[in-house]
Amino acid sequence: MNFKEMNYILCIAKHQNLTKAAQELYISQPTLTKYLQKLEQEVGGKLFARSGNSYIATYLGRRYMEYAKKVLEVNQDWEKELKDLTSCNEGELNIAFPLMRSSCMVPQIIEVFHKQYPGVRVNLREETYAIQEKLLLDDQLDFAIFNEAKPHPKLEYETLLREEVLLVMPAGHPLADLGVIRSGKEYPWIDLRLLAREPFILHFPEQTTGHIALELFEKYGICPSVPIRTRNTVTCVKLCQKGLGLCFIPENYMKNIELLKKPMCFSVGDDGAYSTLTIAYRKGAYLPVYAQDFIRIAQQNL
């Protein structure tokens, strides 16, 4: 086994197609075919079963790839540690961020991080969903940042931020006066049952805020109209300001969105509704000093 061959086989398995794999690897398809045939001769069996243009890993192929991933992970850890030992704070971080989160999180984190580690290149992978799964599947990712999810035994988790999910109304909404001031709370509290006849603009149920909204509706026994759904938090707020419905938004978004006129925000739920933002990385993976500091900076600047 050598690193080049291992990467080639993993790429074929990823695409299940030689042409697409060759394009990603920047080699010709005949060259990739020769590498595959040579390796299959060496191991004494087929790594892929062919079905038309599709290449499906055989049992032998799957076992080969299990070991290949382990070898590549160890090599990546060694390269990171070697850079730590021999370089002057140079390196690279590959981080998966939620698509909408990056605009209100990245500037404040990267500004501080870049001053401390100007030689470290940061590659941001902005994803729309299933970020935890992408971290498990993509060996090139160092971290993934996402809202609370079911813990996976192969990952380590650290909390970045616990934030309130707020109800948003356009300024001057006739029901705004129903908000109640509570001791120790930054925002007035409102009973969702009073808003049962109002339309809502929601995120999709697989998104954290969308899921929390549905849980709140169920808890308070209401089923309001939902004429619009969107994955985009800024769109939610701007449509709300146009009077098209109420919406929910994490507090950190609201504090970082640039709007000409701020909407009205309310706490909801018996004791407030909250979501937790976490950062995850593979269990046992080597984290360079600059990667550890990135986590610390993120925790201190959100």
N, C-alpha and C positions, 0 to 999 in steps of 0.2 A: 504494500500500500504506500502511495506517495500522495502528497498534498494536492497536486494537480489532478490526479486521477480521482481522488475522493471528491473534490469540488465538482468535477465533470459529472460523476455519477449522481451526486445530489441534485445537480441542476437538471439533469434529464428527468429525475423523479419528480422534481418540482413542477416541470412543465408537461411531463408525460408526452413529450414531443421533441424529436431531435432538432428540427429546424429552429424552433423557438429557443431551445437550450443553446444551440450553437450561436444564435444571434446575441444572447445575453453574455456568452463567454467570449465573444468577438473572435471566433474561429469558424472555419468552414464546416459544413455538415459532413463532408467526406472525412475530414480530419477527426471529428468527434466520433464518427462511426468506427474508424480504425482504432481509436483509444478504447472504445467499448468492446470491440471484438478481441483486441489483445488482452484486455483484463479478463474477459470471460474465459479465454483460453488458459490464462494463468490460474484462475480459481477453479477451473474444471466444471463450469456450469453456467447456465443462463442467469443473468441478473435481472433481465426484463423479459416479459412475455409480450410479443407483438400482436396488436389487433388493429389492422389497418395502419394508420399513422400514429396510433397511441402506443406508448411504452409503459406497461404496468409492471411494477416491481414484483419479482417472484419472492418466495420465502428466502432463498439464498440472497437475493438482492436486498431485501429488508434487513437481514442480519448484517450484511456488509455495511449498510448505511448506518445502522446502530453504532457499530464500532467506528465508522468514519466520523460520525458526529462527535463521539467522545474524543477521538484523536485531535480533531480540529479545535474543539473547545480547550483542550489542554494546551495546544500550540498557541491559541489566542491569548490564554492567560499568561503563558510564558512571555510572549511578545510585549504584553502590557507591562508586566513586571520588569522586563529588561529595559523598556523605555524609562520606567521609574528610576532604575538604577543607573542608567547611563546618560540620560538626557536632562536638559534644563527645563523642566516643566513643559515639555512638548508632548503632544499626543492628540487623541481624537475621541470624541464622545458621540455615540449614535443614540438618540433619544426619541421615543414615540410619544407624542403629545395628542390629546384630544384636539380635533380640528379647531373647534371654537374656543377652546381654552388657551391656545397658544398666544392669541393676540393680547390677552389680558394678563398672562403669566410670564411669557418669554422676556419681554423688554426689561422688567424689573429684576429678573434672575440673571440674565445674560450680562447686563450692564455691570453688576457686581462681580460676576464670575470672570468676565473678560479682563477686568482690571487686575485681578489676581493671577490669571493664567492666560496672558495674551497669545501664547504659543500653542494653545489647545484649540483645535478646530472642532466646532460643534455642528453636527448634522441633525436637523430637526425633521422627524418623520411625522407629519400631521395626518392622523388617522380619524376616520369617522365612527368606527365601531370595533368591537371585539379586539381591543388593544391588548388585553392580557393574553389572548390566544396568539396574537402576532409576536409577542415577546417570546412565547414558548417555541414558536416555529422558526423564528429568524435569529440565527446565531450571531448575526452582526449587531443586533441591538444590545446596548449596555443597560438601558433603563426603559421602563414604560411608566407613564403617569396616567392615572385614570381614577374614576370614582370607585368607591368600594365595590368589590366583587367577591364571589366565593373564592376563598383562599385555595391556591394550588400547592400541593406538597413540594413541587420543584422550585418554588419561588420564595424569596424573602420579601417582606413588606415593611415599609416605614410610613408613618402618617405625615403628610405635608400640611394638611389644613382641614379643619372641621368648620364648615360654614353653614350659615342659615339659608334656607330656600325661602325667598320672599314672594308674596303676592304683589303684582304690579297693576296699578290703575293709572289711566291718563289723568293729568292734573285737572282738577275741577270736576271730577266724576261725581254725580249726585249721591253715590253711596259712600263717599269718602268720609263723611261725618260719622259713620257707624264705627270707625276705629276707636279703640279704647286704649288710653295710656296706662301702661303697667310699670310698676316699680322695677328698676334695673334693666328694662328693655329699651333698646335703641329705637325700635320702630313701634308704632301703635299696633295693637292686636285687633283682628277682625274675625268674627264668627263666619265660617264659610257657608253655613246654612242660610245666611242672609243674602248670599250671592247665587242661590240655586237657579235663578231665572236669567242670570247673566251669561252671555257667550264667552267661551274661553279659547285662547290660542295656545295650543300645547305642543310640546316636543313629542316625538314618537315614543311608544311605551318601552322600547328597548333602551332608550336614553334615560339616564338617572333622574333628571328633572321630570320627564314624562311619567316615569314609573311612580315617583313620589306623588305627583298630582293625582293619579288614579287611586293611589292608596288613601289620600286625604278625602277624595270624593266618596269612596266606599265607607270610610270611617264615619263621615258626617251624614251618610245616607242621602246624598244628592247625586243627580245625574244631569249636569248642565249640558247645554249645547256646545259642541266643539266643531265650529265651521271650518277651522283652519288648523293644520298641523305642519310643523317645519322643524328641521334639525338645527336651524340657525337661530341662536339666541338673540342676536342683534335684530334680526327680522321680527322675532316675537315682540320685542319692546317697541319697535317702530310701528308695527301694525296696531299694537295696543294704544300707542299715542294717537293713531288715526281714529280711535274709537271703535275698532273692529272687534274688540274683546279684551278680557283680562288675561294675564299670563303669569307664569311663575319663573323666577330667575334666581340663580345662586348669587349670594351677596357679593362675592368677589367680582363677578361680571359687572354688577351694577356700579361698583365703585370705580371700575376701569373703563367702562364704555363712555365715549365722548358724545354727549348729546347737547343740543342747544338748550333744551328745557328738560329737566329731570322729571320723571313721572313720580307718582306717589307709591311708597312701598309699605307693606304691612307684614307683620308676623302672623302666621297661621298655625293651626294645630294646637292641642291643649297646652303644650309647653314649647312651641316652636317646631318647625320642620328642618331637619339638618341632613347634609350629606358629607361624606368624608373623602377627601382626595388623598390618594396614596401614591407612593413611588415603589416600584417593584424591580427586582433583578434576580437572575438565576441563583439558586442556592449553591453556595460553595464557589461561585465565580470570583476571580481575583479582581478587586476594585483598586485601581491606581489611586494615589493620594488625591489627585485632582478630581476624580470621580466621587470620592468620599466628601470632598469639599463642596462639590456641586450639590449633593443632597443637603448638606448643612446650610448652604446659602439659600437653597430653595425653601427650606423650613423657616429660615429667619426673615425671608423677604416676601412672604405671601400673607 
